[in-house]
Amino acid sequence: MKSIYFQTENDADIRDDAAYSYGGKIGALFFRNNIKETLLHIPFSDYKASDNYISFSFAHKLYTPKDLTQSDVIVGDRPYAGYMYLQGTLHQVKENSLLSLTTQIGVVGPSSQMESVQKFIHDLIGSPYPQGWDNQIKNEFIFQLNFSQKKYYDLEHIYTYSASLIPSYGVELGNTSIKAYASALFRWGKNVPKDFGSYLINNTDTSKISLNSTQNKTKKWRYYINFSLQANTIARNIFLDGNSFRESYSVKKYPLTLDIGYGFSFAYKNFSIDYLRRHSSKEYKTQKGLYSYGSLLFSYHY
C-alpha cells in the first residue's frame, strides 16, 4: 500500500483567528519491501516480522493571539509564532499494533515565513490584517524525535454498522515539544476500514496505515463517524514557553490538558476525505475561553 495526502487545518471555519490559527501538510507513504538487512528501522522492535512503511512530509503551522489589530505585545495572550518543518517517519505494523518513530527538523520564527503566509491569506479573503508579527518567537532551529504506538480492535457490529477502537500513546522529545499523551479513537459506520485511523497534523501520526499491506481499498463505499479523546502531560511547548536559548515573550502553561474530537469520513475506491474537529481545554493560565479548530484531509491510496 502507498498513499499521498494533503491536509489543511484552520480555526476560522467556525470563528475568527486565535491560538492555533492555521496548518498545512503534504506527504506520501510508501511500503518497504524486504528490509531484513537494513539499518533503517525502529530500534528494539521486531521489524523483520512486521509490515514496514516510511513516510515523508512537509508541514507548516502558525499561532496568534486573539486580537490581531494590536501591534504591541498583548500581555496575557499567547505569542505569535510560525513553524515550518520536514518530517520522516518509520512505521511498523505487526498484527493489530502500529509503531511509529518520527524525526522532525525545521525552524520556528521569522524564517518560517508564516507571517507572510497569514498576511497573504487575510489580504486575499478580506480578513483583519495581523499587526503584531514583530513580536513573534525568534528564529530557532528545531529537532524533534517522537514515538507512538497504536492498537486496533475490531468491535462487534453496533446497530448493523461496523465499529473499531484504536487506543494509543506517545512521547515527544525536542525543543518544540516535550510531552507524553494517551488517546483513544472510536469509529462507527458503513465499512469502517481496517486501518489505524485519521489524525490531525501533529508530531507522530500518519493517517490511514492499514493492518494488512495487501488490503484492497477499492471494494466499497465507506462512510463513518469518528470520536476521540486525548490526555496530555506537557513539560515544554515552545509556542507557549517561548524560545529555548533566547529571551522571548511567553505565557505560563498548564502541564495537563485534555482534547476531545469528532468528525466524519467518506471514501470511495482509492479516494478518501476526512473532516476532524478538535476542542481543547485551556493551555495556559491567562487564556480566555476555549479554542477549537477543524482539519480537512484528502488521501489517495494506490
Secondary structure, DSSP 8 states (H G I E B T S, - for coil): --EEEEEEEESTTTS---EEEEEEEEEEEEEE---TT-S-S-TTS-GGGSEEEEEEEEEEEEEE-S-TT--S--TTS---EEEEEEEEEEEEEETTEEEEEEEEEEEESGGG-HHHHHHHHHHHHT------GGGS---EEEEEEEEEEEE-EEEEEETTEEEEEEEEEEEEEESSEEEEEEEEEEEEEET--SB-----S-SS--S--BSSTT--SSSS-EEEEEEEEEEEEEEEEHHHH--SSS------B-SEEEEEEEEEEEEETTEEEEEEEEEE---BTT--S-EEEEEEEEEEE-
